[in-house]
Amino acid sequence: MKHHLERNAAPLVHDKTEELLALLEAQPMLGVTIKQSEQRKTIQEEGIETLLGLIRRRHSLHLRFSSGKDSTSCVVLMIEAVRRAVAEGITTTHYISSSSTGIENPLMEMHLLTVQDEMREHFSEHALPIELYLTHPSLASSFIVTTIGRGTLPRFPENSKARQCAADWKYLPAQRLAAELETRAIAQTGREMVTIIGSRLGESTVRKGRMARRGESAHEPIRSSSGELVLSIIANWSLSDVWETLEMLLEPESNPYQSPITAESVHRLFTIYQDANDGVCGVVLGDGGNKQPCGARTGCSFCTLTGAEDKSMESMLTLDRNSFMRPLNDFRNLLMTTQFDMESREIVGRTVSAAGYIQIRPDVYSYEFRRSMLRYLLSMDANERDRAEEMEAAIFTGRLPDTKENRLIASPTFELVSLQQLALIDWHWSNHYQAVEAFPAVAIWYEVYILGRRYSIPKHDKAPKLTIPTTRWFKVGKYDHEVPSEGMRSLVDEMWNPYLHPERQFSHWVINGKKTTWFNETDQLSVDAEKACEFITCVYPTISIDCNNLPASESATFWLNQGIVSLPAGHAHRYQEIALRNRYFANLALRFDLSPVELNHYLMQKSISNAEHEKLLPPAPQLDMFEIDKSS
C-alpha cells in the first residue's frame, strides 16, 4: 500500500524514519511506542494539569480552534482536562470557537467542519459540558460584499501593515462571541473565562519576541490588550511535540486520552500540510529539517498579502485531486494583477468638499470589473456543484470507492456567493451610476444558473507600478449642479404603499429634508434570507425580461421597500448620501448622453486642479484666543 507521506519525495536521512512512518500507518513498532508515550505524557500532563487547575478554580475555558496542528494539540489537552474535572463532579461549561471567513481554503474549511462534527458527537456521547461555535464576518463586511458589491480593493503586500480584512472577518466576530461567552461564564461561576490559544515560542523569532513582550505563559493566564485572560498552553512546545501529539490520535487503542478526533481526520490534516508544503510533512522532518512550521499556509483562498503567488496553494495544485481549487487560485492571481491597473478603477470620489466639489482620481474597482468578478465567482460556484454531483454519481455507480474522504469531496466544498450576499450586492449595484437595468447582479446569477453560461477567469500580467494620478475636482454643488438627484426616493412606492402596506405608519421617510422610499432598520446592514431566496430563485426568473426595461433605481428602492434589505439603525443618512451621489452622476450621463467612458472623459475635462480647488474653499474659522481662555 502506498504510504501516506509518499509524494515523489527524495529519501530522507533520519534514524527513526521507519518508526515514524509505522506510527502514521497505525502499526506501532514494539519497543518504541512505550518510550515515546512516556515522553509525551510528561509534556501533555503538564498542560492538562494546568488547565485542570483553572477549572478547579471555577474558570470556564474557551479554546480558539483553527483545526490546524497547534490548536488540535490544544484540543487534546483541554478535553482531557474537562473530562477529569467532570469525573471530580465539576460541570462548568466550556467553549471551543472557530472562525470562517467564507473564502477559506476549501480543504481546510471542510476539515474544520468535519472535526467540529466529530467533537460535537463525542461531547454528546460522553456528556462533556463543552459547546462549539463557528463565527462569520457580518454580511456587510464579508469579502464578497465589500469587494464585489462596493468595489473595495483587497490589501496588497505594500499596504499590509493594517490588516483590516483580518479584523473584520476574524477578530471582530470572535471578540463579539467572546464577550457573550464571558458574560455567560461569569453568570455561571462568578469567575472570568480563560481563553486558550495555540501560540508557540518556537514558531519563529518574531513570534517569540511578540509573545515575550506580552508576557505570554503556558502556566498562568495573562491579561491581553483586549482585556481577556489568555493562556498560551503550548507556548514551550517544540514542533516535534506537536507532531508527536497528533500521532497519538492515530492509535486510539494505545492513546492514553480519549480523542474526539478520528484517525481519518488526523490523516487528512497531515495530507493538507504535506500537499501545501511541496509534498514534505513536518512529522518526518521535525524541527531539525524545517524551521518554519511546515512552511504551509492554508488561510483565505483569495489572500493577496502572500505576494506574487500563494506558494502553499500552488503546491496543492500540483496534485490532480486538488485541481478543483485551481479557479480559486486563478481569481486570487487576477486580483494581484489589478494593484496598479487604473483601467479597473472608478474615478469618482465619495466626499463633497466645502466648496461643493468631489474628487476625481482612481479609487475603488469599477462597476464593469465588479460585474466581471461576479461572473467568475458564480461560475466557480456552479462548476463546483457540477463537479460534486459527478463525483457523487461516480461513487454511486462504483467508479470511485465509497470512502469517507470521497463522500466529503462529493459535496460542494465551497459556495463563494450566497443568495443573501447576492441580494446585498444587487442593492449596492442598483445604486451605482453606471447601472442601466434593474437587478443587475441577479441578472448575472440568472445567466449562470438558469441559462447555463460559464465565465472563465482570464490570465493577465500584473500592471506595472506607477504613480497615482494627481487628484482633480469636479463641481457637484449639493448634487444639484446642472442635474437633480432623487437619492433613495421612489414616487411609485409613495403612491402605492398606503394600499399595499396599510400596516405601515408612513408611506416614505424623510432624510435631511428629502423624501426617500420606506425602509426597515436593524442593528446592522442585513438581508432577510428567506425573502431574498424567494425573490431570486422563484420570482425573478418569471420577470427577468421585464426587468431589462426598468431603470436600476427601481431595484435599488425595491430591496428596501420590500423589507429584504434593512439599513443599520441611525445610519440611513449615509446611504442616502451614496444614493444622491450615484443618481446625480447617472442623471448627468443621461442629460448629456454619455457612455461610461465618455462620462469619465467629461469629468476629467470639466474638473479643476488641486490648486484651483484650494482657492475656492472657504477660509478656516479663526480661533478666538479669549474664548479659549474662558473655556479653559
Secondary structure, DSSP 8 states (H G I E B T S, - for coil): ---TT-SS------TTHHHHHHHHTT---TTTHHHHHHHHHHHHHHHHHHHHHHHHTT--EEEE--SSHHHHHHHHHHHHHHHHHHHTT----EEEEEE--SSB-HHHHHHHHHHHHHHHHHHHHTT--EEEEEE---GGGSHIIIIIIS------GGG-SS-HHHIIIIIHHHHHHHHHHHHHHHHHHSS--EEEE---GGG-HHHHHHHHHHT--SSS-EE-TTS-EEEETTTT--HHHHHHHHHHTT-TTT-SS--SS-HHHHHHHHHHHHHTTTT--HHHHHHHH-SSGGG---SBTT--TT-S--HHHHHHTTSGGGGGGHHHHHHHHHHHHTTT-GGGB--EEEEE-TTSEEEES--SB-HHHHHHHHHHHHHHHHHHHHHHHHHHHHHHTTSS---HHHHHHTS-S--SS-HHHHHHHHHHHHTSTT--BSSHHHHHHIIIIIS--------------------EEEE-TTTTSSS---TT--HHHHHHHHHH-TTSS-SEEEETTEEEE---EESSSEE-HHHHHIIIIIIHHHHHHHHTTSBHHHHHHHHHHTTSEEEETT-HHHHHHHHHHHHHHHHHHHHTT--HHHHHHHHHHH-B-HHHHHHHS-------HHHHHHH-
